[in-house]
């Protein structure tokens, strides 16, 4: 009886250790940060933000979302009214690889696996060169993990300079 009890306790211990090890080994994306700045945690909840617009760039499908502060600014006319977005404005661009829909009657491309998430955070004190901080977090489907990319929070400033008159933001808020 004592041997059975010991075996049962040992089995339970192995199962719990395995389960706990798996739980602890899963990546917490919100601990990731690009050098000199933006952490994934700064856009926590982006999955529930309102859609600004969709686009397609090469083989990827993208949706651009913004936090409520930025959506309110868009609705008030920013940046077309010449005003900048307020500090605390945040947006994320979620990229997916594409596939043909198996159900649609005509050739329709739909999102497949996640590719990456790009983010912008407006904070004129932290990011004096254009007032926005940028980050890209590449997704790895095989391991369900993200990798921060870029040389720092101002990695997107050079690219976004061509829309400086629109407060460095490419995406307009189209009529609904």
DRENLUM-720347 format. One record per residue: x, y, z of N, C-alpha, C in turn; residue in one letter; residue number from 1. Coordinates in nm, 2 decimals. Atoms other than C-alpha are relative to their C-alpha. Layout:
      nc1      nc2      nc3     cac1     cac2     cac3      cc1      cc2      cc3   type   seq
        X        Y        Z        X        Y        Z        X        Y        Z      a   NUM
...
This chain:
      nc1      nc2      nc3     cac1     cac2     cac3      cc1      cc2      cc3   type   seq
     0.08    -0.12     0.00     0.00     0.00     0.00     0.09     0.13     0.00      x     1
    -0.09    -0.12    -0.01     0.28     0.24     0.09     0.07     0.02    -0.14      x     2
    -0.06    -0.01     0.13     0.45     0.17    -0.25    -0.10     0.06    -0.10      x     3
     0.10    -0.06     0.09     0.13     0.25    -0.44    -0.02     0.15     0.03      x     4
     0.01    -0.14    -0.04     0.09     0.57    -0.24     0.11     0.09    -0.05      x     5
    -0.12    -0.07     0.05     0.44     0.68    -0.32     0.00     0.02    -0.15      x     6
     0.00    -0.01     0.15     0.40     0.60    -0.69    -0.11     0.10    -0.04      x     7
     0.11    -0.10     0.04     0.07     0.80    -0.70     0.05     0.14     0.03      x     8
    -0.06    -0.13    -0.03     0.24     1.10    -0.53     0.10     0.04    -0.10      x     9
    -0.10    -0.03     0.09     0.53     1.08    -0.76    -0.06     0.03    -0.14      x    10
     0.07    -0.03     0.13     0.30     1.06    -1.07    -0.06     0.14     0.00      x    11
     0.07    -0.13    -0.01     0.10     1.36    -0.95     0.11     0.11    -0.01      x    12
    -0.11    -0.10     0.00     0.43     1.55    -0.89     0.05     0.02    -0.14      x    13
    -0.06    -0.01     0.14     0.56     1.48    -1.24    -0.10     0.08    -0.09      x    14
     0.11    -0.07     0.08     0.22     1.59    -1.40     0.00     0.14     0.04      x    15
     0.01    -0.14    -0.05     0.21     1.91    -1.19     0.12     0.07    -0.05      x    16
    -0.12    -0.07     0.05     0.57     1.99    -1.27     0.00     0.03    -0.15      x    17
     0.00    -0.02     0.15     0.52     1.94    -1.64    -0.10     0.11    -0.04      x    18
     0.10    -0.11     0.03     0.20     2.15    -1.64     0.05     0.14     0.04      x    19
    -0.05    -0.13    -0.05     0.36     2.43    -1.44     0.11     0.04    -0.09      x    20
    -0.11    -0.04     0.08     0.67     2.42    -1.65    -0.05     0.05    -0.14      x    21
     0.06    -0.04     0.13     0.46     2.45    -1.97    -0.06     0.14     0.02      x    22
     0.07    -0.13    -0.02     0.26     2.74    -1.82     0.11     0.11     0.02      x    23
    -0.10    -0.10    -0.02     0.58     2.92    -1.71     0.09     0.03    -0.12      x    24
    -0.09    -0.02     0.11     0.76     2.87    -2.04    -0.07     0.08    -0.11      x    25
     0.07    -0.08     0.10     0.49     3.04    -2.25     0.04     0.15     0.01      x    26
    -0.05    -0.13     0.00     0.61     3.38    -2.36    -0.11     0.10     0.04      x    27
     0.08    -0.11    -0.04     0.46     3.69    -2.20     0.04     0.12    -0.09      x    28
    -0.04    -0.10     0.10     0.47     3.93    -2.50     0.01     0.14     0.06      x    29
     0.01    -0.13    -0.06     0.40     4.22    -2.27     0.13     0.04     0.07      x    30
    -0.13    -0.03    -0.06     0.76     4.19    -2.13     0.10     0.05    -0.11      x    31
    -0.09    -0.03     0.11     0.91     4.26    -2.47     0.01     0.15    -0.02      x    32
    -0.02    -0.14     0.02     1.05     4.60    -2.56     0.11     0.02    -0.11      x    33
    -0.11    -0.03     0.10     1.25     4.75    -2.85     0.10     0.09     0.07      x    34
    -0.10    -0.08    -0.07     1.58     4.92    -2.76    -0.05     0.15     0.01      x    35
     0.03    -0.14    -0.02     1.54     5.28    -2.62    -0.15     0.03     0.00      x    36
     0.13    -0.05     0.00     1.17     5.27    -2.59    -0.12    -0.09     0.01      x    37
     0.14     0.06     0.00     0.84     5.11    -2.68     0.00    -0.14     0.05      x    38
     0.02     0.13    -0.05     0.73     4.81    -2.48    -0.14    -0.05    -0.06      x    39
     0.12     0.05     0.05     0.46     4.58    -2.61    -0.11     0.03     0.11      x    40
     0.10    -0.03    -0.11     0.28     4.65    -2.27    -0.06     0.13    -0.02      x    41
     0.06    -0.14     0.03     0.22     5.01    -2.39    -0.12    -0.01    -0.08      x    42
     0.12     0.02     0.08    -0.04     4.88    -2.63    -0.09    -0.11     0.04      x    43
     0.09     0.11    -0.05    -0.20     4.62    -2.41    -0.14     0.03    -0.03      x    44
     0.14    -0.02     0.04    -0.55     4.57    -2.53    -0.03     0.04    -0.14      x    45
     0.02    -0.05     0.14    -0.49     4.67    -2.89    -0.09    -0.09    -0.08      x    46
     0.09     0.10     0.07    -0.69     4.36    -3.00    -0.14     0.05     0.01      x    47
     0.13    -0.04    -0.02    -1.00     4.54    -2.88    -0.02     0.15    -0.05      x    48
     0.01    -0.14     0.04    -0.93     4.89    -3.02    -0.08     0.01    -0.13      x    49
     0.08    -0.02     0.12    -1.14     5.04    -3.30     0.08     0.00    -0.12      x    50
    -0.07     0.00     0.13    -1.04     4.99    -3.66     0.00     0.14    -0.06      x    51
    -0.01    -0.13     0.07    -0.91     5.30    -3.83    -0.02    -0.03    -0.15      x    52
     0.00     0.04     0.14    -0.86     5.13    -4.17     0.06    -0.13    -0.03      x    53
    -0.07     0.13     0.04    -0.75     4.82    -4.36     0.09     0.04    -0.12      x    54
    -0.08    -0.02     0.11    -0.48     4.80    -4.62     0.06    -0.13    -0.04      x    55
    -0.08     0.12     0.04    -0.27     4.55    -4.82     0.13     0.05    -0.05      x    56
    -0.14    -0.04     0.04     0.10     4.58    -4.86     0.07    -0.13    -0.04      x    57
    -0.06     0.12     0.06     0.25     4.32    -5.09    -0.09    -0.12     0.04      x    58
     0.07     0.12    -0.03     0.15     3.97    -4.97    -0.08     0.00     0.13      x    59
     0.06     0.00    -0.14     0.01     4.08    -4.63    -0.13     0.08     0.00      x    60
     0.12    -0.08    -0.03    -0.33     4.20    -4.52     0.02     0.07     0.14      x    61
    -0.03    -0.08    -0.12    -0.32     4.47    -4.25    -0.13     0.06     0.05      x    62
     0.11    -0.08    -0.06    -0.57     4.63    -4.01     0.07     0.09     0.09      x    63
    -0.06    -0.10    -0.09    -0.48     4.95    -3.84    -0.11     0.04     0.10      x    64
     0.09    -0.03    -0.11    -0.64     5.01    -3.50     0.06     0.11     0.09      x    65
    -0.05    -0.11    -0.08    -0.62     5.30    -3.26    -0.07     0.00     0.14      x    66
     0.07    -0.01    -0.13    -0.69     5.36    -2.89    -0.10     0.11     0.00      x    67
     0.11    -0.09     0.00    -0.99     5.56    -2.79     0.04     0.15    -0.01      x    68
    -0.05    -0.14     0.01    -0.79     5.89    -2.75     0.03     0.04    -0.14      x    69
    -0.04    -0.03     0.13    -0.66     5.87    -3.10    -0.13     0.00    -0.09      x    70
     0.13     0.00     0.07    -1.01     5.77    -3.24    -0.07     0.13     0.02      x    71
     0.07    -0.13    -0.03    -1.16     6.08    -3.07     0.07     0.11    -0.08      x    72
    -0.08    -0.11     0.08    -0.88     6.30    -3.23    -0.03    -0.01    -0.15      x    73
     0.04     0.02     0.14    -0.95     6.15    -3.57    -0.14     0.06    -0.03      x    74
     0.13    -0.05     0.02    -1.32     6.23    -3.53    -0.01     0.15     0.01      x    75
     0.00    -0.14    -0.01    -1.24     6.58    -3.43     0.08     0.07    -0.11      x    76
    -0.06    -0.06     0.12    -1.05     6.63    -3.76     0.15    -0.01     0.00      x    77
    -0.14     0.01     0.00    -0.69     6.56    -3.66     0.04    -0.12    -0.10      x    78
    -0.09    -0.11     0.01    -0.46     6.57    -3.85    -0.03     0.10    -0.11      x    79
     0.04    -0.09     0.11    -0.65     6.73    -4.15    -0.02     0.14     0.05      x    80
     0.03    -0.14    -0.05    -0.73     7.03    -3.93     0.13     0.07     0.04      x    81
    -0.13    -0.07    -0.03    -0.35     7.10    -3.88     0.04    -0.03     0.14      x    82
    -0.04     0.02    -0.14    -0.35     6.99    -3.52     0.07    -0.14     0.01      x    83
    -0.06     0.14    -0.02    -0.13     6.70    -3.39    -0.09    -0.09     0.09      x    84
     0.06     0.10    -0.09    -0.26     6.39    -3.22     0.04     0.03     0.14      x    85
    -0.04    -0.03    -0.14    -0.26     6.43    -2.84     0.10    -0.11     0.05      x    86
    -0.08     0.09    -0.07     0.01     6.27    -2.63    -0.09    -0.11     0.06      x    87
     0.08     0.11    -0.04    -0.11     5.92    -2.54    -0.07    -0.07    -0.11      x    88
     0.06     0.06     0.11    -0.24     5.85    -2.88     0.08    -0.13    -0.04      x    89
    -0.07     0.13     0.04    -0.16     5.49    -2.99    -0.07    -0.07    -0.11      x    90
     0.06     0.08     0.11    -0.21     5.28    -3.29     0.09    -0.13    -0.02      x    91
    -0.07     0.12     0.04    -0.12     4.93    -3.40    -0.04    -0.05    -0.14      x    92
     0.02     0.06     0.13    -0.09     4.77    -3.74     0.03    -0.15     0.01      x    93
    -0.01     0.15    -0.01    -0.16     4.40    -3.74     0.01    -0.06    -0.14      x    94
    -0.02     0.06     0.13    -0.02     4.21    -4.04    -0.03    -0.15     0.01      x    95
     0.02     0.15     0.02    -0.14     3.86    -4.15     0.05    -0.04    -0.13      x    96
    -0.02     0.07     0.13    -0.02     3.63    -4.42    -0.13    -0.03    -0.05      x    97
     0.13     0.02     0.06    -0.30     3.56    -4.66    -0.01    -0.14    -0.06      x    98
     0.03     0.12     0.07    -0.47     3.26    -4.80    -0.13     0.02    -0.07      x    99
     0.12    -0.01     0.07    -0.76     3.20    -5.03    -0.11    -0.07     0.09      x   100
     0.11     0.06    -0.08    -1.09     3.14    -4.85    -0.05    -0.13    -0.07      x   101
     0.05     0.13     0.05    -1.21     2.79    -4.88    -0.15     0.00    -0.02      x   102
     0.15    -0.01     0.01    -1.58     2.90    -4.84    -0.05     0.10    -0.10      x   103
     0.06    -0.10     0.09    -1.62     3.21    -5.05    -0.01    -0.05    -0.14      x   104
     0.02     0.05     0.13    -1.77     3.15    -5.39     0.09     0.06    -0.11      x   105
    -0.10    -0.05     0.10    -1.52     3.37    -5.57     0.14     0.01     0.07      x   106
    -0.13     0.00    -0.07    -1.15     3.40    -5.51     0.01     0.12     0.10      x   107
     0.00    -0.10    -0.11    -1.13     3.59    -5.18     0.12    -0.03     0.09      x   108
    -0.11     0.02    -0.09    -0.81     3.64    -4.98    -0.04     0.04     0.14      x   109
     0.04    -0.03    -0.14    -0.85     3.63    -4.60     0.13    -0.02     0.08      x   110
    -0.11     0.02    -0.09    -0.61     3.65    -4.31     0.03    -0.15     0.03      x   111
    -0.05     0.13    -0.04    -0.40     3.34    -4.24     0.07     0.01     0.13      x   112
    -0.08    -0.01    -0.12    -0.12     3.33    -3.98     0.04     0.14     0.02      x   113
    -0.05    -0.13    -0.04    -0.02     3.64    -3.79     0.14     0.01    -0.05      x   114
    -0.13    -0.03     0.05     0.29     3.80    -3.93     0.08     0.08     0.10      x   115
    -0.06    -0.09    -0.10     0.37     4.09    -3.70    -0.10     0.10     0.05      x   116
     0.08    -0.11    -0.05     0.24     4.38    -3.50     0.09     0.12     0.01      x   117
    -0.07    -0.12    -0.01     0.37     4.73    -3.55    -0.07     0.10     0.08      x   118
     0.07    -0.09    -0.09     0.29     5.00    -3.30     0.07     0.14    -0.01      x   119
    -0.04    -0.14    -0.01     0.31     5.38    -3.27    -0.06     0.06     0.13      x   120
     0.05    -0.06    -0.13     0.29     5.57    -2.94     0.04     0.15    -0.01      x   121
    -0.03    -0.14     0.00     0.27     5.95    -2.93     0.03     0.05     0.14      x   122
    -0.04    -0.06    -0.13     0.47     6.11    -2.65     0.11     0.10    -0.03      x   123
    -0.10    -0.11     0.05     0.65     6.44    -2.74     0.11     0.01     0.10      x   124
    -0.11    -0.01    -0.09     0.86     6.43    -2.43     0.10    -0.12    -0.01      x   125
    -0.08     0.11     0.02     0.99     6.08    -2.47     0.07    -0.01    -0.14      x   126
    -0.05     0.01     0.14     1.03     6.10    -2.85     0.00     0.14    -0.07      x   127
     0.00    -0.14     0.05     1.12     6.46    -2.93     0.02     0.01    -0.16      x   128
    -0.02     0.00     0.14     1.22     6.37    -3.29    -0.13    -0.05    -0.07      x   129
     0.12     0.03     0.06     0.87     6.37    -3.44    -0.11    -0.04     0.09      x   130
     0.10     0.02    -0.11     0.68     6.30    -3.11    -0.06    -0.14     0.00      x   131
     0.05     0.14     0.00     0.61     5.93    -3.20     0.12    -0.09     0.02      x   132
    -0.09     0.11    -0.01     0.78     5.62    -3.09    -0.05    -0.12    -0.08      x   133
     0.04     0.11     0.09     0.78     5.31    -3.31     0.05    -0.13     0.05      x   134
    -0.05     0.13    -0.03     0.82     4.94    -3.26    -0.07    -0.10    -0.09      x   135
     0.05     0.11     0.08     0.78     4.62    -3.46     0.02    -0.13     0.08      x   136
    -0.02     0.13    -0.07     0.72     4.28    -3.30    -0.04    -0.11    -0.10      x   137
     0.02     0.11     0.09     0.76     3.99    -3.54    -0.06    -0.12     0.07      x   138
     0.06     0.12    -0.06     0.55     3.68    -3.47     0.05    -0.12    -0.06      x   139
    -0.05     0.13     0.05     0.68     3.33    -3.50    -0.11    -0.11     0.03      x   140
     0.11     0.09    -0.01     0.39     3.09    -3.56     0.04    -0.14     0.06      x   141
    -0.04     0.13    -0.05     0.59     2.78    -3.49     0.02    -0.01     0.15      x   142
    -0.02     0.00    -0.15     0.67     2.88    -3.13    -0.10     0.09     0.07      x   143
     0.10    -0.09    -0.06     0.38     3.12    -3.07     0.07     0.11     0.09      x   144
    -0.07    -0.10    -0.07     0.63     3.39    -2.97     0.02     0.13    -0.09      x   145
    -0.03    -0.12     0.07     0.72     3.75    -3.07     0.15     0.03     0.02      x   146
    -0.14    -0.05    -0.01     1.06     3.91    -3.13    -0.01     0.15    -0.03      x   147
    -0.01    -0.15     0.03     1.11     4.29    -3.10     0.10     0.03    -0.11      x   148
    -0.10    -0.04     0.11     1.28     4.44    -3.41     0.02     0.15     0.00      x   149
    -0.03    -0.14     0.02     1.43     4.77    -3.49     0.12     0.04     0.09      x   150
    -0.12    -0.05    -0.07     1.72     4.98    -3.36    -0.04     0.09     0.11      x   151
     0.05    -0.08    -0.10     1.50     5.18    -3.13    -0.13     0.06    -0.03      x   152
     0.14    -0.05     0.01     1.18     5.37    -3.07    -0.01     0.10    -0.11      x   153
     0.02    -0.09     0.11     1.26     5.62    -3.35     0.03    -0.06    -0.13      x   154
    -0.03     0.07     0.12     1.32     5.36    -3.61    -0.10     0.03    -0.12      x   155
     0.09    -0.03     0.10     1.01     5.47    -3.80    -0.01     0.15    -0.04      x   156
     0.01    -0.14     0.03     1.07     5.84    -3.80     0.04     0.04    -0.14      x   157
    -0.05    -0.04     0.13     1.27     5.86    -4.12    -0.11    -0.04    -0.11      x   158
     0.10     0.04     0.09     1.00     5.67    -4.31    -0.12     0.09     0.01      x   159
     0.13    -0.08    -0.02     0.71     5.87    -4.16     0.02     0.15    -0.02      x   160
    -0.02    -0.15     0.02     0.88     6.21    -4.23    -0.07     0.05    -0.12      x   161
     0.07    -0.04     0.12     0.71     6.21    -4.57    -0.14     0.05     0.03      x   162
     0.14    -0.04    -0.04     0.38     6.26    -4.39     0.01     0.09     0.13      x   163
    -0.01    -0.09    -0.11     0.51     6.51    -4.14    -0.11     0.10     0.02      x   164
     0.11    -0.09    -0.01     0.23     6.75    -4.23    -0.13    -0.06     0.05      x   165
     0.11     0.07    -0.05    -0.01     6.48    -4.12     0.03    -0.06     0.14      x   166
    -0.05     0.05    -0.13     0.16     6.44    -3.78     0.06    -0.14    -0.01      x   167
    -0.08     0.13     0.02     0.37     6.15    -3.92    -0.09    -0.12    -0.01      x   168
     0.09     0.11     0.00     0.06     5.93    -3.96    -0.04    -0.02    -0.15      x   169
     0.04     0.03     0.14     0.00     5.76    -4.30    -0.15    -0.02    -0.01      x   170
     0.14     0.05     0.02    -0.35     5.62    -4.23    -0.10     0.11     0.04      x   171
     0.11    -0.09    -0.02    -0.65     5.84    -4.27    -0.12    -0.08     0.06      x   172
     0.12     0.06    -0.06    -0.98     5.78    -4.09    -0.11     0.01    -0.11      x   173
     0.09    -0.01     0.11    -1.21     5.70    -4.39    -0.15     0.01     0.05      x   174
     0.15    -0.01    -0.03    -1.59     5.77    -4.39    -0.05    -0.13     0.02      x   175
     0.07     0.13    -0.03    -1.80     5.50    -4.24    -0.14     0.00    -0.05      x   176
